[in-house]
Amino acid sequence: MISMGQIVILGVFMLLSWIVSAQLKSRFRRYSQIPVNYGMTGKDVAEKMLQENGIHDVSVISVQGQLTDHYNPVDKTVNLSQDVYNGRSVSAAAVAAHECGHAVQHATAYAPLKFRSALVPIQNVSARVMNFIFIAMFFGAFLFRSIFSFDLALMVIIACYGIFTVFALVTLPVEINASQRALAWLNNANVTGYDTAPQARDALKWAAYTYVVAALSSLAMLLYYIFLFMGRRD
């Protein structure tokens, strides 16, 4: 059985996730009202940062949704949500520059990014295995009990969450480095000035915290299943 101490640990992670998410949304909402120098849109910021870093084979495109901003190394596109693509605020500039930071990482063969990219197919396979396991566990009492024990299912789940956790931990230096590149460029290009640079830094700091929370959440789930498995062994 899971002890009260283990329940408290999981509760702490859930509370931390809620706090960071609330703080991030609050800051991005506030900084979306603060304009950057020259009235540049997120698209302008992205294209200028790519050009000044000697990257000419990456396109900047607009995508649907909110918080859908990402860099795709496969087709070499910086994908910005519409609010960021068209926005002229500190939030938009920070997000656009951050995603271009990933493009710069790709162009310079940044080692942690290469490692994370190598883990993507492994994580995808793990996710499919997890889906199968949960479906099998749902019907297991009726169909699979003789060939697929609950203990075996737990071991597979632990292995999969182990992979998820490694991926989440590797993601941290990748995201932090992209933000560092973004902030340095925003300041050097005078897109953010003395009065707006702290807001850009704060926005990206809280964005980075979301990846910290994701790593903690993955670790929490890994610990949960480890505790569950160990409890069954007692």
C-alpha positions in Angstrom: 0.0 0.0 0.0 1.0 3.6 -0.6 1.9 5.3 2.7 0.7 8.7 3.8 4.2 10.1 3.2 4.0 9.0 -0.4 0.6 10.6 -0.8 1.9 13.9 0.6 4.8 13.8 -2.0 2.4 13.4 -4.8 0.2 16.2 -3.4 3.1 18.6 -3.2 3.9 18.0 -6.9 0.3 18.7 -7.9 0.2 21.9 -5.8 3.5 23.0 -7.3 2.2 22.4 -10.8 -0.9 24.5 -10.1 1.1 27.4 -8.7 3.5 27.6 -11.6 0.7 27.4 -14.2 -1.2 30.2 -12.5 1.9 32.4 -12.2 2.8 31.8 -15.9 -0.6 32.7 -17.2 -0.7 35.8 -15.0 2.7 37.0 -16.2 2.1 36.4 -19.9 -1.3 38.1 -19.7 0.4 41.1 -18.0 3.3 41.3 -20.3 1.1 41.0 -23.4 0.1 44.6 -22.7 3.6 45.9 -22.8 4.9 46.9 -26.2 8.5 46.3 -27.4 10.7 48.6 -29.3 10.1 49.4 -33.0 6.6 47.9 -32.8 7.9 44.6 -34.0 5.6 41.6 -34.2 6.5 38.1 -33.1 7.0 37.3 -36.7 9.4 40.2 -37.2 11.4 39.2 -34.1 11.7 35.6 -35.3 12.8 36.5 -38.8 15.3 39.1 -37.6 16.8 36.8 -35.0 17.2 34.0 -37.6 18.8 36.3 -40.1 21.2 37.7 -37.7 22.3 34.2 -36.6 23.0 33.3 -40.2 20.0 31.0 -40.5 18.3 31.3 -43.9 16.6 27.9 -44.3 14.1 28.2 -41.5 10.6 29.5 -42.2 8.4 31.4 -39.6 4.7 30.4 -39.9 1.5 31.0 -37.9 -0.4 28.1 -36.4 -3.7 27.7 -34.6 -4.3 27.6 -30.9 -2.7 29.0 -27.8 0.6 27.9 -26.3 1.2 26.0 -29.5 4.5 27.7 -30.3 7.3 25.3 -31.2 10.3 24.8 -33.5 10.1 21.8 -35.8 13.6 20.5 -36.7 12.2 18.1 -39.3 10.8 20.7 -41.7 12.8 23.6 -40.2 9.9 25.9 -39.2 9.4 28.2 -36.3 5.7 27.8 -35.5 4.1 30.7 -33.7 0.6 30.8 -32.3 -1.5 33.7 -33.8 -1.2 35.8 -30.7 2.5 35.5 -30.8 2.9 35.8 -34.6 0.9 39.0 -34.7 1.6 40.3 -31.2 3.8 43.4 -30.6 4.3 42.8 -26.9 7.1 41.6 -24.6 5.4 38.2 -24.3 5.2 37.8 -28.0 8.8 38.8 -28.6 10.1 36.6 -25.8 8.2 33.5 -27.1 9.2 34.1 -30.7 12.9 34.6 -29.7 12.8 31.5 -27.5 11.6 29.3 -30.4 14.3 30.8 -32.6 16.7 29.8 -29.9 15.9 26.2 -30.7 16.6 26.9 -34.4 20.0 28.3 -33.4 20.6 25.2 -31.3 19.7 23.0 -34.2 22.0 24.9 -36.6 24.9 24.7 -34.2 24.4 21.0 -33.3 23.7 21.8 -29.6 24.4 18.4 -27.9 21.5 18.3 -25.5 19.0 19.0 -28.3 20.5 16.2 -30.4 20.2 13.9 -27.4 16.5 14.9 -26.8 15.8 14.4 -30.5 17.3 10.9 -30.4 14.9 10.1 -27.5 11.8 11.2 -29.3 11.1 7.9 -31.2 11.9 5.9 -28.0 9.4 8.1 -26.1 6.8 7.7 -28.8 7.1 3.9 -28.7 6.8 4.0 -24.9 3.6 6.1 -25.2 2.1 3.4 -27.5 3.2 0.7 -25.1 1.6 2.6 -22.2 -1.7 2.9 -24.1 -1.7 -0.8 -24.8 -0.9 -1.7 -21.2 -3.7 0.5 -19.8 -6.2 -1.1 -22.3 -4.9 -4.5 -21.4 -5.2 -3.8 -17.7 -8.8 -2.6 -18.2 -9.8 -5.8 -19.8 -7.2 -8.0 -18.2 -9.5 -9.4 -15.5 -11.6 -11.0 -18.3 -9.2 -11.7 -21.1 -5.5 -11.4 -20.2 -5.0 -12.5 -16.6 -3.4 -15.8 -17.5 -0.7 -14.2 -19.8 -0.4 -10.6 -18.5 -0.1 -10.3 -14.7 -0.6 -7.0 -12.9 3.0 -7.1 -11.6 4.3 -7.4 -15.2 2.1 -4.5 -16.3 3.5 -2.4 -13.4 7.1 -3.2 -14.4 6.4 -2.1 -18.0 4.7 1.1 -16.8 7.7 1.9 -14.6 10.1 1.4 -17.5 8.0 3.7 -19.7 7.7 6.4 -17.1 11.5 6.0 -16.6 11.9 7.0 -20.3 9.4 9.8 -19.9 11.3 11.1 -16.9 14.7 11.0 -18.7 13.2 12.9 -21.6 11.7 15.5 -19.3 15.0 16.0 -17.5 17.0 16.3 -20.8 14.5 18.9 -21.9 15.4 21.2 -19.1 18.8 22.3 -20.3 17.5 22.6 -23.9 14.7 25.0 -22.9 16.9 27.0 -20.5 19.6 27.5 -23.1 17.0 28.5 -25.7 15.7 31.2 -23.3 19.3 32.4 -22.6 19.9 32.8 -26.3 16.6 34.6 -26.7 17.2 37.1 -23.9 20.8 37.8 -25.1 19.6 38.5 -28.6 16.6 40.6 -27.6 18.9 42.8 -25.6 21.6 43.1 -28.2 19.1 43.9 -30.9 17.5 46.5 -28.7 14.1 44.8 -29.1 13.8 45.0 -25.4 15.3 47.9 -23.5 16.2 48.8 -19.9 12.5 48.9 -18.9 11.3 45.8 -20.7 14.2 43.3 -20.5 13.2 42.3 -17.0 9.7 41.4 -18.1 11.0 39.3 -21.0 13.4 37.5 -18.6 10.6 36.9 -16.1 8.2 35.6 -18.8 10.8 33.1 -20.0 11.7 32.2 -16.5 8.2 31.1 -15.7 7.9 29.4 -19.0 11.0 27.3 -18.1 9.4 26.5 -14.8 6.6 24.7 -16.7 9.3 22.2 -17.9 10.6 21.8 -14.4 7.0 21.0 -13.3 6.7 18.5 -16.2 9.8 16.8 -15.1 8.6 16.7 -11.5 5.2 15.4 -12.6 6.8 12.6 -14.6 9.1 11.8 -11.7 6.1 11.8 -9.4 4.2 9.3 -11.6 7.3 7.2 -11.8 7.6 7.2 -8.0 3.9 6.4 -7.7 4.2 3.2 -9.7 7.4 2.2 -8.1 5.8 2.6 -4.7 2.8 0.7 -5.9 5.0 -2.1 -7.2 7.1 -2.2 -4.0 3.9 -2.3 -1.9 2.7 -5.3 -3.7 6.0 -7.0 -3.1 5.8 -6.5 0.7 
